[in-house]
Amino acid sequence: MIRVLLADDEALIRAGIASILATAGDIEVVAEAADGHEAVDLALRHHPAICLLDIRMPRLDGLKAAAELRRVLPEVAVVMLTTFNEDDYVTSALGSGASGFLLKSGDPRELIAGVRAVAAGGAYLSPAVTRRVITRLRARPLGTEAAARALVDELGDREREVLTLVGAAMSNAEIARRLHLVEGTVKGYVSQILSRLGLRNRVQAAILAYEAGLVADAPLDRRA
């Protein structure tokens, strides 16, 4: 079972999301929080695999809670859940180390798919968020591509190959099959890439792969 902590200041929203996740069969909501402080406290107590955090909550918002969770429980993945899809929220969520960003107005199947993708070691952005990320990347100065390529050039051939497939929305298992490697070896390569390039998670790695021109288009609406 995928253990999930759900944090939203509206009880009705929490109940609805929990009901959707319950239909998956392999996802269990182990704790519910009404604000960021409570989310961090309950995460320390229950050690979920994933924390689903609403961005706007009282006392401590989702972005600050995500940063605190990264500090005290770095092994716990964070997925931001919100009705707000402004660019600043996306940028802040990715910068805080979130592994996913889902809109409450999205398809319920998208919620389940996002949780499963992140639990499998990947990342997930809703299609609407992906379009904003792509638009923002295309609006960046040309120097951004050169800087991204310079970073990628620090990698070995195999690492660059793995990064390309991360950017192509493949999970560790899919990359392992493509490259005829053991999944654990791929996981090691991904960790090594993140460490060498100073990236927080696979979402940032996928964005870098796009910026560096390793993939034709940013595929983050599936899995990264």
C-alpha positions as CSV (number, residue, x, y, z in Angstrom):
1,M,0.0,0.0,0.0
2,I,1.1,3.6,-0.7
3,R,0.9,5.5,2.5
4,V,-0.3,9.1,2.0
5,L,-0.7,12.0,4.4
6,L,-3.3,14.5,3.2
7,A,-3.2,18.2,4.2
8,D,-5.9,20.7,3.4
9,D,-7.6,23.3,5.6
10,E,-11.1,22.4,4.2
11,A,-12.5,19.2,5.8
12,L,-14.9,18.7,2.8
13,I,-12.0,18.8,0.3
14,R,-10.0,16.4,2.4
15,A,-12.9,14.0,2.6
16,G,-13.4,14.1,-1.2
17,I,-9.7,13.5,-2.0
18,A,-9.5,10.7,0.5
19,S,-12.6,9.1,-1.1
20,I,-11.0,9.3,-4.5
21,L,-7.7,7.8,-3.3
22,A,-9.6,5.0,-1.5
23,T,-11.0,3.8,-4.9
24,A,-7.4,3.0,-6.1
25,G,-7.1,-0.1,-3.9
26,D,-3.3,0.4,-3.4
27,I,-3.4,3.9,-1.7
28,E,-4.1,4.4,2.0
29,V,-4.6,7.8,3.6
30,V,-2.8,7.3,7.0
31,A,-3.3,10.8,8.4
32,E,-5.1,14.1,7.6
33,A,-4.0,17.6,8.6
34,A,-5.7,21.0,8.5
35,D,-2.5,23.1,8.2
36,G,1.1,22.9,7.5
37,H,2.3,22.6,11.1
38,E,0.0,19.7,11.7
39,A,1.1,18.0,8.5
40,V,4.8,18.1,9.5
41,D,3.9,16.8,13.0
42,L,1.8,13.9,11.6
43,A,4.4,13.1,9.0
44,L,7.0,12.6,11.7
45,R,4.5,10.4,13.6
46,H,3.2,8.2,10.6
47,H,6.1,8.3,8.1
48,P,4.0,8.3,5.0
49,A,5.5,7.7,1.6
50,I,3.9,10.8,0.1
51,C,2.5,14.0,1.6
52,L,-0.3,15.7,-0.4
53,L,-0.2,19.3,0.6
54,D,-2.6,22.1,-0.3
55,I,-0.6,25.3,-1.0
56,R,-2.8,27.8,0.8
57,M,-3.2,26.7,4.5
58,P,-3.3,28.6,7.8
59,R,-0.4,28.8,10.2
60,L,2.1,27.2,7.8
61,D,1.3,27.1,4.1
62,G,2.1,24.1,1.8
63,L,5.2,25.6,0.3
64,K,6.8,26.2,3.7
65,A,5.6,22.8,5.0
66,A,7.2,21.1,2.0
67,A,10.5,22.8,2.8
68,E,10.3,21.7,6.4
69,L,9.4,18.2,5.4
70,R,12.4,18.1,3.1
71,R,14.6,19.1,6.1
72,V,13.2,16.7,8.7
73,L,12.0,13.8,6.4
74,P,13.9,14.0,3.2
75,E,12.8,10.5,2.2
76,V,9.2,11.6,2.1
77,A,7.9,12.8,-1.3
78,V,5.8,15.9,-1.5
79,V,3.0,16.5,-4.0
80,M,1.4,20.0,-4.1
81,L,-2.4,20.1,-4.5
82,T,-4.1,23.4,-5.2
83,T,-6.7,25.2,-7.3
84,F,-4.2,27.9,-8.1
85,N,-2.1,27.3,-11.2
86,E,-0.2,30.6,-11.4
87,D,3.4,30.3,-12.6
88,D,4.7,31.7,-9.3
89,Y,3.1,28.8,-7.4
90,V,4.5,26.2,-9.8
91,T,8.0,27.7,-9.6
92,S,7.9,27.9,-5.8
93,A,6.6,24.3,-5.5
94,L,9.3,23.0,-7.7
95,G,11.9,25.0,-5.9
96,S,10.8,23.6,-2.6
97,G,11.6,20.1,-3.8
98,A,8.0,19.0,-4.6
99,S,7.9,15.8,-6.8
100,G,4.5,16.7,-8.2
101,F,1.9,19.4,-8.7
102,L,-1.7,18.6,-9.2
103,L,-4.8,20.8,-9.6
104,K,-7.9,20.1,-7.5
105,S,-10.0,20.8,-10.6
106,G,-8.2,18.0,-12.5
107,D,-9.5,14.6,-13.4
108,P,-9.7,12.2,-10.3
109,R,-7.8,9.7,-12.3
110,E,-5.0,12.2,-12.6
111,L,-4.8,12.4,-8.8
112,I,-4.4,8.6,-8.5
113,A,-1.9,8.5,-11.4
114,G,0.2,11.2,-9.8
115,V,0.4,9.5,-6.4
116,R,1.4,6.2,-8.1
117,A,4.0,7.8,-10.3
118,V,5.6,9.6,-7.3
119,A,5.5,6.5,-5.2
120,A,7.3,4.6,-7.9
121,G,10.2,7.1,-7.7
122,G,9.0,9.4,-10.5
123,A,7.4,12.8,-10.6
124,Y,4.1,14.1,-11.9
125,L,2.8,17.4,-13.0
126,S,-0.8,17.9,-14.2
127,P,-1.1,18.7,-17.9
128,A,-2.2,22.2,-17.2
129,V,0.9,22.8,-15.1
130,T,3.1,21.2,-17.7
131,R,1.9,23.7,-20.4
132,R,2.8,26.5,-18.1
133,V,6.2,25.1,-17.4
134,I,6.9,24.6,-21.1
135,T,5.7,28.1,-21.9
136,R,8.0,29.5,-19.2
137,L,11.0,27.5,-20.4
138,R,10.5,28.7,-24.0
139,A,10.4,32.3,-22.8
140,R,13.8,32.1,-21.1
141,P,16.8,33.8,-22.6
142,L,18.9,31.8,-25.0
143,G,21.7,31.7,-22.5
144,T,19.6,29.3,-20.4
145,E,20.1,26.5,-22.9
146,A,23.9,27.1,-23.0
147,A,24.0,27.0,-19.2
148,A,21.9,23.8,-19.2
149,R,24.2,22.2,-21.8
150,A,27.3,23.1,-19.8
151,L,25.8,21.3,-16.8
152,V,24.9,18.2,-18.8
153,D,28.4,18.1,-20.3
154,E,29.7,17.3,-16.8
155,L,27.9,14.0,-17.0
156,G,29.3,10.7,-18.4
157,D,27.7,9.1,-21.4
158,R,25.6,6.7,-19.4
159,E,24.4,9.4,-17.0
160,R,23.5,11.6,-19.9
161,E,21.5,8.8,-21.5
162,V,19.7,8.2,-18.2
163,L,18.9,11.9,-17.9
164,T,17.5,12.0,-21.4
165,L,15.1,9.1,-20.5
166,V,14.1,10.9,-17.3
167,G,13.3,13.9,-19.4
168,A,11.3,11.6,-21.7
169,A,9.0,10.8,-18.8
170,M,10.3,7.2,-18.1
171,S,10.2,5.6,-14.7
172,N,13.2,3.8,-13.3
173,A,11.7,0.5,-14.4
174,E,11.1,1.7,-17.9
175,I,14.6,3.1,-18.2
176,A,16.1,-0.2,-16.9
177,R,14.2,-2.1,-19.6
178,R,15.3,0.3,-22.3
179,L,19.0,0.2,-21.3
180,H,19.0,-3.4,-20.3
181,L,20.0,-2.5,-16.7
182,V,18.9,-3.6,-13.2
183,E,16.4,-1.1,-11.8
184,G,18.6,-0.5,-8.8
185,T,21.4,0.5,-11.0
186,V,19.2,3.1,-12.7
187,K,18.1,4.4,-9.3
188,G,21.8,4.8,-8.5
189,Y,22.4,6.7,-11.7
190,V,19.5,9.0,-11.0
191,S,20.7,9.8,-7.5
192,Q,24.2,10.4,-8.9
193,I,22.8,12.8,-11.5
194,L,20.8,14.7,-9.0
195,S,23.8,15.0,-6.7
196,R,26.3,16.0,-9.3
197,L,24.0,18.7,-10.9
198,G,22.7,20.0,-7.6
199,L,19.1,19.1,-8.4
200,R,16.5,18.3,-5.8
201,N,14.3,15.8,-7.6
202,R,13.4,14.2,-10.9
203,V,11.1,17.1,-11.9
204,Q,14.0,19.4,-11.9
205,A,16.1,16.8,-13.8
206,A,13.4,16.5,-16.5
207,I,13.3,20.3,-16.8
208,L,17.0,20.4,-17.2
209,A,16.9,17.7,-19.9
210,Y,14.4,19.8,-21.8
211,E,16.4,23.0,-21.4
212,A,19.6,21.3,-22.6
213,G,17.8,20.0,-25.7
214,L,18.1,16.3,-24.8
215,V,14.4,15.8,-25.4
216,A,12.2,17.4,-28.1
217,D,9.4,18.5,-25.8
218,A,8.8,18.6,-22.1
219,P,6.8,15.4,-21.2
220,L,6.0,16.2,-17.5
221,D,2.3,15.6,-17.9
222,R,3.0,11.9,-17.8
223,R,5.8,10.7,-15.5
224,A,9.3,11.9,-15.0
